[in-house]
Amino acid sequence: MASKDILQLEHAFRKILKLISTQWSKHVDNTINRSQFLVLERLAESPHNISTLAEALHITSGAVTGISDKLVEEGLASRRRAENDRRVVYLEITDKGHEILETLSKQRKQLFEKFFSGLTDTDIAALTRIFEQIIENQEDYNAELEASLDPKA
């Protein structure tokens, strides 16, 4: 791929990310931000500790701590210590958190339907395949980097 093509792709990708972020802020309930929404979405599946949330969301533990503090303060999540190890703290979604998540999930669905309106099922399947390939490429690259930094390798 030519350098010019990659730069155009990067520009378009950045613009899409900015549009999604901007539209989320404008059109989805301002009760919580997108990062808080993603944490609540994970917590709806099951309680998590900070490190598993950070890994799942590809953000730092410090960022998750800040997000979780806000969610607990707003009554959308609560903390619970593990029974077998009091040092381990789990974050879990509250009933209020479930209610907000349900409302925001509907709004997010509407937002993304607008983003992808006009695309055929074939287009959406192709985009999904392309995004999954990009994710796989990045995961392979990360694994290579970790292997090169491992003194045992």
PyMOL commands that set and color helices and strands:
alter all, ss='L'
color gray80, all
select helices_A, chain A and resi 3-27+34-45+50-57+61-73+95-115+121-149
alter helices_A, ss='H'
color red, helices_A
select strands_A, chain A and resi 48-49+77-81+89-93
alter strands_A, ss='S'
color yellow, strands_A
deselect
rebuild
show_as cartoon
